[in-house]
Amino acid sequence: MNNSIFEQYWRYRSEKFDALTSLSVPVYPFTYKRTRIYMAKRSHPSNPLALAVLALLFERPMHPYEMGLIMKQRHKEDSIKLRYGSLYTVIDLSLARGFISARGVARDGRRPERTVYEITKAGREELRAWMTDLIGEPVKEYPQFEAALCLLPVLPPDEALALLRQRLTRIDAKATELEGQSAHPAVQNLPPLFLVENEYRLALVKAEQRFIAQLITRIENGWGPLELWRSFHQNREATMTRLYREYGGGPMTQ
């Protein structure tokens, strides 16, 4: 197993950790300075549903029930989690920050009165600034599948392979479903500008589809290396002792 990909990675991680812990320059003052700069900048609301509210009111004034109904009709809840409790919460927060204001009360037949909201000048500025940040600035996200992959060795290789094959089957079905939705006549009659998130979602699914298929093949061909991976579960203590001895990263000593 000498010079294996896994061992090279283990050595890289150990060397990186050693380099960080041996730094003599003051790290924290720089970090604190950046934190202060970031905190001085006004932050956007944490819930993307607030962004949807501003975008809907950018279109025209409406009441919360109509906002939720339109999001469902346009399938925007596939991209932004919609819960009516959260919707009313972000409306209250947007009111408090001056992004929206109550325009009046509307009644439809015998239904209860509903407050109609409109976007303010501050809300339009926030909408533009928020969208500018989201579109122009990549941020580190933490997908659950990536979290599982970074801890993959805790599963025996045969079990991991079975689960990856299971996931691939479901990803294949999802890709087929998304392709079918894109080909639906009702969708094709709409300008693609209003459906670009569907193209993005399909691109991500297909990228994961390719990655999983390739990973399955590599594991089947001994990737890991497979011998080392199996040894984690056959004799974990001895395996970890050897890795700690050769590459570092063992238990901290006082």
Backbone torsions as a table, in degrees:
resi	resn	phi	psi	omega
1	MET	NA	11.4	-178.7
2	ASN	-63.6	144.1	176.9
3	ASN	58.7	24.7	177.3
4	SER	-71.6	162.6	178.7
5	ILE	-59.5	-41.8	-177.8
6	PHE	-63.4	-44.8	-177.6
7	GLU	-66.5	-38.2	176.9
8	GLN	-63.6	-40.7	178.7
9	TYR	-64.9	-43.2	-179.5
10	TRP	-60.6	-43.4	179.3
11	ARG	-64.4	-40.3	178.7
12	TYR	-60.9	-45.5	-179.0
13	ARG	-64.7	-39.7	179.6
14	SER	-66.4	-43.9	179.5
15	GLU	-64.5	-38.3	179.1
16	LYS	-63.6	-43.3	179.6
17	PHE	-64.5	-44.7	179.9
18	ASP	-61.3	-39.5	-179.5
19	ALA	-65.2	-40.0	179.9
20	LEU	-67.5	-41.1	-176.7
21	THR	-75.9	-15.4	-179.0
22	SER	-98.9	4.0	-179.4
23	LEU	-62.5	136.2	178.1
24	SER	-100.4	-10.9	-179.0
25	VAL	-79.1	151.4	179.9
26	PRO	-72.6	109.6	-177.1
27	VAL	-81.4	-44.6	-171.5
28	TYR	-63.8	-39.7	179.2
29	PRO	-57.8	-39.9	179.3
30	PHE	-65.5	-44.4	179.9
31	THR	-62.4	-42.3	-179.4
32	TYR	-63.9	-38.2	179.1
33	LYS	-62.3	-43.7	179.6
34	ARG	-66.4	-37.1	179.1
35	THR	-63.0	-42.5	-179.7
36	ARG	-64.0	-38.7	178.7
37	ILE	-63.9	-42.7	-178.3
38	TYR	-66.7	-42.4	-176.5
39	MET	-68.7	-25.7	179.4
40	ALA	-70.2	-23.9	179.2
41	LYS	-82.4	134.0	-177.8
42	ARG	-65.6	130.9	-177.1
43	SER	-89.3	154.9	176.1
44	HIS	-82.5	161.7	172.7
45	PRO	-56.9	150.7	-175.3
46	SER	-81.2	-21.8	-175.3
47	ASN	-97.7	119.4	178.1
48	PRO	-59.2	-17.7	177.0
49	LEU	-62.1	-31.1	176.1
50	ALA	-64.2	-35.2	176.6
51	LEU	-64.7	-41.6	178.3
52	ALA	-62.9	-39.6	178.4
53	VAL	-60.9	-46.9	179.5
54	LEU	-62.6	-40.1	-179.7
55	ALA	-66.5	-40.1	178.6
56	LEU	-66.1	-40.9	179.3
57	LEU	-75.5	-21.1	171.0
58	PHE	-63.8	-32.7	178.5
59	GLU	-70.9	-49.7	178.3
60	ARG	-175.2	160.9	175.7
61	PRO	-64.2	144.7	178.0
62	MET	-163.1	165.9	178.6
63	HIS	-96.4	162.5	-173.6
64	PRO	-56.1	-41.2	-179.1
65	TYR	-61.2	-39.7	178.6
66	GLU	-66.3	-37.4	177.6
67	MET	-58.6	-48.9	-179.8
68	GLY	-63.5	-39.9	-179.8
69	LEU	-63.6	-42.9	180.0
70	ILE	-66.2	-40.9	178.0
71	MET	-59.4	-40.4	178.6
72	LYS	-69.6	-42.3	179.9
73	GLN	-61.5	-36.1	-177.9
74	ARG	-94.1	4.1	178.5
75	HIS	60.4	28.8	177.6
76	LYS	-74.2	-17.1	177.4
77	GLU	-70.9	-10.4	172.5
78	ASP	-71.2	-22.5	-178.6
79	SER	-108.6	-29.2	-179.0
80	ILE	-128.0	119.1	-177.3
81	LYS	-60.2	127.1	-177.2
82	LEU	-115.1	118.6	170.0
83	ARG	-134.4	133.1	-174.0
84	TYR	-64.2	-32.9	175.9
85	GLY	-61.4	-44.3	178.4
86	SER	-67.9	-33.6	179.7
87	LEU	-61.4	-46.9	179.3
88	TYR	-67.4	-31.7	177.9
89	THR	-65.7	-46.5	-178.6
90	VAL	-69.8	-28.6	175.2
91	ILE	-65.2	-44.5	177.7
92	ASP	-61.6	-41.9	179.4
93	LEU	-66.9	-38.5	178.5
94	SER	-66.8	-36.1	174.5
95	LEU	-62.6	-45.7	-177.8
96	ALA	-63.2	-33.1	-179.2
97	ARG	-89.8	0.4	176.0
98	GLY	79.0	16.9	-179.5
99	PHE	-80.8	-27.0	178.8
100	ILE	-136.2	165.1	176.4
101	SER	-144.1	155.4	177.9
102	ALA	-77.1	127.3	-178.4
103	ARG	-94.0	-31.6	-178.2
104	GLY	167.7	-169.7	-178.4
105	VAL	-119.5	135.0	180.0
106	ALA	-119.0	147.5	176.2
107	ARG	-132.4	132.6	178.7
108	ASP	-115.2	101.1	-179.4
109	GLY	63.8	-129.6	-179.3
110	ARG	-90.4	3.1	-179.0
111	ARG	-71.5	156.4	-179.5
112	PRO	-61.7	156.0	175.4
113	GLU	-63.9	143.1	179.9
114	ARG	-128.8	137.6	178.6
115	THR	-78.2	129.7	177.7
116	VAL	-97.0	132.7	-177.7
117	TYR	-113.6	155.6	175.2
118	GLU	-135.5	155.6	-179.6
119	ILE	-81.4	144.9	178.7
120	THR	-98.7	175.0	176.3
121	LYS	-60.2	-42.1	177.7
122	ALA	-63.6	-35.2	178.7
123	GLY	-67.3	-39.9	177.6
124	ARG	-65.4	-38.4	177.7
125	GLU	-66.4	-40.5	178.3
126	GLU	-65.9	-42.1	179.0
127	LEU	-59.0	-45.9	-179.7
128	ARG	-66.6	-44.1	-179.6
129	ALA	-64.4	-41.9	-179.5
130	TRP	-64.8	-46.3	179.2
131	MET	-64.2	-37.3	178.1
132	THR	-60.4	-43.8	179.0
133	ASP	-66.4	-44.6	-176.2
134	LEU	-66.6	-40.2	-177.8
135	ILE	-79.1	-40.2	-171.6
136	GLY	-91.1	-19.9	-174.1
137	GLU	-118.0	106.7	175.5
138	PRO	-63.8	140.7	177.0
139	VAL	-126.7	152.8	176.9
140	LYS	-74.5	121.5	175.1
141	GLU	-109.4	165.2	-174.5
142	TYR	-126.7	75.1	179.1
143	PRO	-62.8	145.3	-178.3
144	GLN	-65.0	-35.7	180.0
145	PHE	-66.1	-39.2	176.6
146	GLU	-62.8	-39.6	177.6
147	ALA	-60.7	-41.6	179.1
148	ALA	-67.2	-39.6	-179.6
149	LEU	-63.7	-37.1	-177.5
150	CYS	-71.2	-12.2	178.0
151	LEU	-116.8	19.6	-174.2
152	LEU	-54.7	-35.8	-177.2
153	PRO	-60.5	-17.1	-178.8
154	VAL	-71.3	-14.7	174.4
155	LEU	-97.2	141.1	173.3
156	PRO	-60.5	146.4	-175.1
157	PRO	-58.3	-38.5	-179.5
158	ASP	-65.2	-39.1	178.4
159	GLU	-68.6	-41.7	178.8
160	ALA	-61.5	-41.2	178.4
161	LEU	-61.8	-44.5	-179.9
162	ALA	-61.8	-41.0	-179.6
163	LEU	-70.1	-36.7	177.2
164	LEU	-65.8	-39.7	176.9
165	ARG	-64.7	-38.8	177.4
166	GLN	-63.0	-44.8	179.8
167	ARG	-63.7	-40.3	-179.2
168	LEU	-61.6	-40.9	178.1
169	THR	-59.7	-43.6	-179.2
170	ARG	-72.1	-34.2	176.7
171	ILE	-67.5	-39.0	176.3
172	ASP	-58.3	-44.0	179.9
173	ALA	-65.1	-38.9	179.4
174	LYS	-66.3	-40.5	178.7
175	ALA	-62.7	-42.5	178.0
176	THR	-62.5	-41.1	178.6
177	GLU	-62.3	-45.5	-179.2
178	LEU	-66.1	-38.5	176.9
179	GLU	-64.3	-37.4	177.3
180	GLY	-66.0	-39.5	178.1
181	GLN	-63.7	-39.9	-179.4
182	SER	-67.4	-26.7	-178.5
183	ALA	-90.2	-2.4	-178.3
184	HIS	-65.2	135.5	-177.9
185	PRO	-55.3	-38.6	-178.9
186	ALA	-63.8	-31.5	179.9
187	VAL	-79.6	-40.7	-176.8
188	GLN	-66.7	-20.6	178.3
189	ASN	-79.2	-10.2	-178.8
190	LEU	-91.9	148.9	174.5
191	PRO	-61.1	135.5	-177.5
192	PRO	-61.1	-21.2	178.0
193	LEU	-54.7	-34.9	-176.0
194	PHE	-89.6	4.8	-178.3
195	LEU	-129.9	14.4	-173.2
196	VAL	-62.6	-29.2	179.4
197	GLU	-64.0	-28.6	177.1
198	ASN	-67.2	-39.5	177.8
199	GLU	-64.5	-41.3	178.9
200	TYR	-64.1	-44.5	-179.3
201	ARG	-62.2	-42.0	179.1
202	LEU	-66.2	-39.0	178.7
203	ALA	-62.3	-40.7	178.4
204	LEU	-65.6	-42.5	-179.8
205	VAL	-63.2	-42.6	-179.7
206	LYS	-68.2	-36.0	177.0
207	ALA	-63.9	-43.7	177.8
208	GLU	-65.7	-37.5	178.1
209	GLN	-57.9	-47.2	179.4
210	ARG	-65.7	-43.7	-177.9
211	PHE	-61.5	-47.4	-177.6
212	ILE	-64.7	-42.9	179.5
213	ALA	-60.0	-42.8	179.1
214	GLN	-68.1	-39.4	179.9
215	LEU	-64.6	-40.8	177.8
216	ILE	-59.1	-46.2	-180.0
217	THR	-62.5	-41.4	-179.2
218	ARG	-65.4	-42.3	178.1
219	ILE	-63.9	-42.2	178.9
220	GLU	-61.1	-26.9	-179.6
221	ASN	-95.0	12.2	173.4
222	GLY	101.8	7.4	-178.4
223	TRP	-61.4	149.1	175.8
224	GLY	141.5	-58.6	-4.7
225	PRO	-68.9	151.9	-173.8
226	LEU	-61.5	-35.8	179.9
227	GLU	-61.3	-44.4	178.7
228	LEU	-65.3	-42.0	-179.4
229	TRP	-60.0	-44.6	179.6
230	ARG	-65.1	-35.3	-177.2
231	SER	-66.6	-24.8	175.0
232	PHE	-57.2	-37.1	-173.6
233	HIS	-98.6	-17.3	177.4
234	GLN	-88.3	-38.2	179.2
235	ASN	-151.9	73.4	-172.5
236	ARG	-62.2	-42.6	-175.8
237	GLU	-62.5	-46.6	-180.0
238	ALA	-66.2	-39.1	-179.6
239	THR	-64.4	-46.1	-179.4
240	MET	-67.8	-35.9	177.8
241	THR	-60.8	-43.4	179.4
242	ARG	-64.9	-43.4	-179.5
243	LEU	-65.9	-41.0	177.3
244	TYR	-60.8	-42.6	-177.5
245	ARG	-65.8	-40.1	-174.5
246	GLU	-84.9	-32.7	-170.8
247	TYR	-125.5	-0.8	-179.8
248	GLY	81.2	-170.6	178.8
249	GLY	83.4	14.3	-178.9
250	GLY	-77.2	-175.9	-179.7
251	PRO	-56.5	142.2	178.2
252	MET	-70.4	140.4	178.0
253	THR	-111.3	144.3	-178.6
254	GLN	-82.8	NA	NA
